[in-house]
């Protein structure tokens, strides 16, 4: 089974769970922040391949990681976003600040 947090060079990929609610969002936030403090991460990838549900705490977690990465001069993208998640990201405004790709971008 794939690990939820995967580091390759300066890229941190977060394989999101099926549901991102308050409990999951807090755990992801804590672990991502811990990794950002210890590793020289320049790119963060949110992989939505298995995600079918996300509430406002998930949106907040993503925006918070975006702000942290931007402050450090890094970038954030989302990949493998299904139609339901794309709609949530669009309505919440996340789509305006992070790029969404069908699969992992080549430059990563």
C-alpha positions in Angstrom: 0.0 0.0 0.0 1.2 3.5 -0.9 2.3 5.8 1.9 0.1 9.0 2.3 3.2 11.2 2.3 5.8 10.7 -0.3 9.0 12.7 -0.7 11.0 12.6 -3.9 13.8 15.2 -4.0 12.3 18.5 -3.1 8.7 17.4 -3.9 6.2 16.3 -1.3 3.2 14.3 -2.6 0.3 13.9 -0.3 -2.0 11.1 -1.4 -5.3 12.2 0.1 -7.8 9.8 1.7 -11.3 9.0 0.4 -12.8 11.6 2.8 -11.2 14.8 4.0 -13.2 15.9 7.0 -12.1 17.9 10.1 -10.3 14.9 11.6 -8.3 13.9 8.5 -7.6 17.5 7.5 -6.0 18.1 10.9 -3.8 15.0 10.6 -2.7 15.9 7.1 -1.9 19.5 8.2 0.2 18.4 11.1 2.2 15.9 9.2 2.7 18.2 6.2 3.9 21.0 8.5 6.3 18.6 10.3 7.8 17.6 7.0 8.1 21.2 5.8 10.1 22.1 8.9 12.5 19.2 8.5 12.9 18.8 4.7 13.8 21.3 1.9 10.4 21.0 0.1 9.9 23.3 -2.9 6.8 21.6 -4.4 3.7 20.1 -2.8 1.4 17.9 -4.8 -2.1 17.0 -3.5 -3.1 13.7 -5.1 -6.9 13.4 -5.2 -7.0 10.1 -7.0 -9.0 8.3 -4.1 -10.9 11.3 -2.8 -14.6 11.5 -3.1 -15.5 13.9 -0.3 -14.0 17.1 1.2 -15.6 19.6 3.5 -14.5 23.2 4.4 -11.8 22.0 6.8 -10.2 20.2 3.8 -10.3 23.4 1.8 -8.8 25.3 4.7 -6.0 22.7 5.0 -5.1 23.0 1.3 -5.2 26.8 1.4 -3.0 26.9 4.5 -0.4 24.6 2.9 -0.6 26.8 -0.2 0.2 29.9 1.9 3.0 28.2 3.7 4.6 27.1 0.5 4.1 30.5 -1.1 5.8 32.1 1.9 8.8 29.7 1.3 8.9 30.4 -2.4 7.4 27.0 -3.3 4.5 25.8 -5.4 1.4 23.7 -4.9 -0.6 21.7 -7.4 -3.4 19.2 -7.4 -3.5 16.1 -9.5 -6.1 13.4 -10.5 -9.0 15.6 -9.4 -12.4 14.0 -10.2 -15.4 16.1 -11.3 -16.9 16.4 -7.8 -13.7 17.5 -6.2 -13.0 19.9 -9.1 -16.4 21.5 -8.5 -15.5 21.9 -4.7 -12.1 23.4 -5.6 -13.6 25.8 -8.1 -16.5 27.0 -5.8 -14.1 27.5 -2.9 -11.6 29.5 -4.9 -8.8 27.0 -4.6 -8.8 26.6 -8.3 -7.7 30.2 -8.7 -4.5 29.8 -6.6 -3.3 26.3 -7.4 -3.0 24.6 -10.8 -4.9 21.3 -11.3 -3.5 18.6 -13.6 -4.9 15.3 -14.9 -1.7 13.6 -13.8 1.7 14.5 -12.3 3.1 17.4 -14.3 6.3 16.6 -16.1 8.3 19.4 -14.5 7.8 17.7 -11.1 
